Structure formats: C-alpha cells, structure tokens
Amino acid sequence: MPRSKLAETAKQRTALLREFKAADVNEKRHRRLQLEDKLANLPLTRERFEK
C-alpha cells in the first residue's frame, strides 16, 4: 500500500473516531437532560392513606 493511501486511511479513521466520540458525548448529554426533564415534569400525586 502506498504511503499516501495509508495516510488517507489514518485520517479517515481519526475523523470517524472523533465523530463517534462527539456523538457519544451528545447522547450522554441528551439522556441526562431527558431524565432531568422527566423528573421536573412529574405530576404531583398523593399516596392513599389506609388505616
């Protein structure tokens, strides 16, 4: 394999890895914010009191 092809492949892999890491961070942020929104929007309910 020529060096230029190896360098191009390495650049592509680096770009893919960078995109994957960015997507992972974005997904984690989305999950955290989604959970916070769900907790903030829970309806107020009362438990039944039984004697």
Backbone as CSV, one residue per row, in Angstrom:
resi,resn,N_x,N_y,N_z,CA_x,CA_y,CA_z,C_x,C_y,C_z
1,MET,0.841,-1.183,0.000,0.000,0.000,0.000,0.888,1.250,0.000
2,PRO,0.584,2.190,-0.863,1.390,3.413,-0.870,1.186,4.242,0.394
3,ARG,2.192,5.026,0.710,2.134,5.831,1.939,0.970,6.813,1.913
4,SER,0.699,7.385,0.758,-0.389,8.367,0.672,-1.725,7.705,1.011
5,LYS,-1.889,6.471,0.567,-3.134,5.747,0.853,-3.223,5.437,2.348
6,LEU,-2.115,5.051,2.962,-2.098,4.785,4.398,-2.401,6.051,5.194
7,ALA,-1.830,7.163,4.773,-2.071,8.430,5.464,-3.533,8.833,5.330
8,GLU,-4.091,8.634,4.142,-5.500,8.970,3.918,-6.406,8.096,4.785
9,THR,-6.101,6.821,4.863,-6.881,5.901,5.688,-6.785,6.283,7.160
10,ALA,-5.601,6.653,7.606,-5.418,7.065,9.002,-6.224,8.324,9.296
11,LYS,-6.245,9.278,8.366,-7.033,10.500,8.550,-8.522,10.177,8.626
12,GLN,-8.973,9.261,7.770,-10.390,8.879,7.775,-10.766,8.211,9.094
13,ARG,-9.911,7.328,9.564,-10.179,6.650,10.839,-10.196,7.640,11.999
14,THR,-9.270,8.595,11.972,-9.227,9.619,13.020,-10.502,10.453,13.001
15,ALA,-10.951,10.821,11.805,-12.178,11.610,11.680,-13.380,10.809,12.179
16,LEU,-13.447,9.527,11.824,-14.554,8.683,12.283,-14.550,8.549,13.800
17,LEU,-13.378,8.374,14.371,-13.268,8.247,15.820,-13.686,9.542,16.507
18,ARG,-13.275,10.670,15.969,-13.653,11.971,16.519,-15.174,12.159,16.460
19,GLU,-15.780,11.795,15.329,-17.236,11.905,15.182,-17.954,10.978,16.161
20,PHE,-17.424,9.774,16.332,-18.040,8.814,17.243,-17.999,9.323,18.679
21,LYS,-16.867,9.861,19.088,-16.745,10.394,20.450,-17.686,11.575,20.660
22,ALA,-17.796,12.440,19.659,-18.707,13.587,19.764,-20.152,13.111,19.869
23,ALA,-20.515,12.097,19.101,-21.876,11.558,19.159,-22.141,10.915,20.514
24,ASP,-21.139,10.257,21.075,-21.294,9.628,22.387,-21.525,10.681,23.469
25,VAL,-20.753,11.754,23.431,-20.922,12.839,24.403,-22.305,13.460,24.249
26,ASN,-22.723,13.665,23.011,-24.031,14.255,22.744,-25.145,13.348,23.261
27,GLU,-25.012,12.044,23.065,-26.024,11.091,23.537,-26.108,11.093,25.061
28,LYS,-24.961,11.116,25.735,-24.958,11.155,27.200,-25.622,12.431,27.710
29,ARG,-25.316,13.550,27.073,-25.923,14.829,27.459,-27.439,14.770,27.261
30,HIS,-27.863,14.205,26.148,-29.291,14.097,25.854,-29.998,13.233,26.896
31,ARG,-29.405,12.098,27.234,-30.022,11.210,28.235,-30.136,11.897,29.587
32,ARG,-29.089,12.617,29.994,-29.107,13.298,31.287,-30.194,14.371,31.312
33,LEU,-30.251,15.187,30.267,-31.246,16.255,30.213,-32.652,15.689,30.112
34,GLN,-32.794,14.592,29.391,-34.106,13.960,29.249,-34.592,13.470,30.612
35,LEU,-33.723,12.881,31.405,-34.093,12.401,32.736,-34.455,13.569,33.643
36,GLU,-33.667,14.644,33.591,-33.964,15.817,34.411,-35.322,16.403,34.041
37,ASP,-35.635,16.447,32.750,-36.933,16.969,32.308,-38.068,16.089,32.806
38,LYS,-37.878,14.775,32.737,-38.916,13.860,33.208,-39.160,14.046,34.700
39,LEU,-38.093,14.182,35.466,-38.243,14.352,36.909,-38.902,15.685,37.239
40,ALA,-38.585,16.711,36.493,-39.160,18.035,36.750,-40.638,18.090,36.378
41,ASN,-41.055,17.268,35.430,-42.429,17.327,34.938,-43.326,16.224,35.501
42,LEU,-42.872,15.548,36.538,-43.718,14.517,37.134,-44.945,15.163,37.764
43,PRO,-46.108,14.567,37.565,-47.297,15.141,38.206,-47.244,14.908,39.711
44,LEU,-47.832,15.829,40.453,-47.881,15.676,41.901,-48.996,14.692,42.229
45,THR,-48.645,13.629,42.884,-49.648,12.621,43.251,-49.557,12.368,44.744
46,ARG,-50.662,11.944,45.296,-50.678,11.609,46.717,-50.883,10.112,46.863
47,GLU,-50.219,9.579,47.856,-50.407,8.166,48.154,-51.683,8.010,48.969
48,ARG,-52.353,6.914,48.754,-53.566,6.651,49.503,-53.232,6.332,50.951
49,PHE,-53.950,6.921,51.855,-53.727,6.669,53.270,-54.713,5.606,53.731
50,GLU,-54.196,4.502,54.232,-55.069,3.426,54.715,-54.853,3.240,56.200
51,LYS,-55.966,3.064,56.928,-55.886,2.850,58.378,-55.768,1.391,58.713
